[in-house]
Amino acid sequence: MSSSLLWCFGLGLIVLLWPEAVFAQPARIIILRHAEKLNRHELCDLGEQRAEALAAQFLGQGATQSLFKEGQKPEAFLAITDHTIETITPAAQSWNLPVIPYTVSAKKHDEEAKEADLIRSTQEAAHDVLTDPRYAGKTVVMTWEHKHIANSKLENDSEDKVTLRQLLHLDQLADVPKTWPDSNYDYFWIVDYAPDNPLLAAFQMVRQTFTAPFDQLPANEWGEPEPEHTDAGCKQ
């Protein structure tokens, strides 16, 4: 076999074993959960306020405590459900960017089919984020359904990688929680990747502590209850 054929064979083997190796992933991925919800389709008043606050303080153009590195702007906003789209739309609109939907509609009544769609869409989105050259070296925001960000039961029940924690290689990092608690709507997961290597990443959790006029929004510690959530007429 010629040396050129051997080289091609070796390259093909690398691609098969580690598809992301030949692409540059984003420099930063910002992950957050949808805001508090009213029903299967809409955010409650508290959730709508959080969506506006996220744009004003953390994720919108001109945000007072921007999560984007100096001189950078978001390349894309991704979402998966009606709630996640509604949550991130104010921030995306401030940048004149669309929300890219990996849509799973809440209108489906078959929970098993909906769950399969959530898994499939999460896998597709994670693959695109790590391999699409448009995102190379850029910042991507992913607003997701919390059980499909991280959930130990969901991961243990499947032979495949099914959560963003697994699919974005965050399970390789010791300090990444294995489950996103039901009670927390108020955190960001921020992942900074080393150039050309998605297995080398820095991880931090940032709490959404808002200033006026949004300082009444719940900002409970990780894993602690959010009493204002149900008191405000929102659905868990």
N, C-alpha and C positions, 0 to 999 in steps of 0.2 A: 504494500500500500504506500502511495506517495506521501511525502511529508505534508503536502497541502491537504490531502484527504484526511490524514490523521488530525491536522489542526481543525478542520471543519467538524470532524466527528467529536473531538474534545469540546469544542465550543457548543455544539448541539447538546452534549451531555450536561454541560453546565447550565444551559437554558432550561433543560428538562428538570434538573434537580433544584434549581434556585432561579426561577423566572425573574425575580427582581434584580438579580445581579447585573444584568446588562442595561438597567435603566437607573436613572437618578430620581430618587424619591423627593418629596417636598423637604424643605429645610425645617418647616414647622407644621404640625397638625394641632389644631385646637379642637377639642372634643367637649361638647356639653349636652346635657339632657334637655328635652323640651320643658317648657314652663308648665305651671299648674293648669289643670284642665277642668272644664265644666262638664263635658260629656265625651262621647266617642269622636266628636268632630271638631269641637271648639275649645279654646282656652277660656278659663273663667276670668273674672275681672283682675284677680291677682296675677294670673298668668299673662294677661295682656300688658299689665304694668311692668312685669319683669321683661317682657319682650322689648318694650320701649326703653327700659333702663339698660338692658344689655347693649343696645345701639348707642345710647347716650354716653355710657361710661366705659365700656370695654371693647366693643366690636365695630361700632359705626365710624364713619369718617369724622374726624375731629373729636373722637372719644376722649374724655378727660383722663382716663387711666388705660390707654390703649394696650391691648395684648399683642399688637403687631410691633415687630422690631423697628427701630428708628430707620426711616427711609423706605420701609416696606409697606405694601398694602396687600390685602387678601387677593389671592388669585381666583378663588372659588368658594362658594357656600353650598354645601351638600346637605340634603335632608331626606328623611325616609317615610314620614307619616304626615297626616294633616296637621297634627299638633307641632311637629318639628318645623314644618314649613312656616306655620303661623308665628312660631317663636323667633325665627331668624330673619323673617322678611324685613322688618324695620332696619336691621343692620345692613342687609344686602342692598336694600333700596338706597341707603345713604351713599353707597359706593357706585350706584347705577349698575349693579350686577344682578343677574337673575339668581334665584335659588335653583340649583340643579337637583331635580327630584329623582330619587330611587324609590318611587312611590309604592307604598303599600297602603291601600285605602282602608279606613276604619269601617267602611260600609259592609265589609265581608262578615257574614254571620257564622261561617264555619271557622272556628278558632284554630283547628288543626291546620287548615289550608292557609290561614292568615299567618300562623307561626312559620310555616314552611316558606312563605313568601318573604317574611322578615329576614329569615336566615339567608335565603338566596340573594336578596337585595343587599344585605350587609356584606356578603362575600364579594359580590360584584363591585360594590363601592370601594371596598378596601383594595381590591385588585387594581381598580382604575387609579386610585390615589397613589399607589406605590409604583405604577408602571407608566402612566400617561406622561409623555414628555412635556406637556403643557404645564405640569405641576412641578417639574424639576427645579429644586432650589427655591421654591416659592412657599407661601403660606396658604393652607387650606383649612377651612372651618367645617366641621362635621357636627350637625345637630341631630341627635339620635335618640332612639328609644332605649331607656336605661338598661333593660335586661339584655339588650344586644350590644351594649358597650362592654359590660362585664357581668357575668353571672355564673357562679361556680356550678350550680345544678345543671344549667343549660349546657355548659361545657362538658361536664362529666357524663351527661346523657347522650352525647354525640361522639361518634368516631372522627368526625371532621372538625375543622376549625370553624367556629360559628359566631364568635363575638369579635368586636373590634380589638379587644384586649389580646386575643390570639392572632387575629389576621394582620394586625399592624406590628406584631412581634413584641408587644408590651409584656407578654407573659415571660419574656426572657429577663425582665427587670424585677429585682426582689421587692422593690417598694411600691409596686402597682397593686392596688386592691383587687381581689379576686371577684368581688361582687360590688355593684353599685347599689347602695341602700335605697329602698322604696321612699324613705323620708327626705332624701336630699335632691333638691332642685337647684341648688345654689353653689355648684362647683364647676370649674373647668379642669380638664386634664390637658396639659400642654406637653407635647412631645417634640423635642428637637433632635433631628437625625444628623448623624455624621455624614459627610458627603459620600455618596455611592455605597453606603452600607446600612441597610435598614435594621441590622442586628445591633448596631451601636447607636444608642439613643440616650438622651437625658430626659427625665420625666419630672414634672412638678404638678402639684394640685394647688389651684388658686380658688379661694372662696369668694363668692360674689357678695362682697360687703359694699352696699351702695351708700352714696351720699345723698343729701337733699337734692331734689324732692322725692327721691326713691328710698330714703333711709328707713322706711317702715316695712320694706319687703323682708321676708324671712331670710335669715342668714345663719342657720343652725350649723353646728359643727358636724363633721363627717360621722354618720351613724347615729346622730342624736335626733330626737323627734322634732317635727315641725308643727307645733300646736295650732298656729294660725291657719294652716292649710285647710283643714276641714271646717274650722270655725268661720272661714271666709266663704263657705258655700262651694268649695272646690271638691272635685272628686279625686280620690287617691289613684 
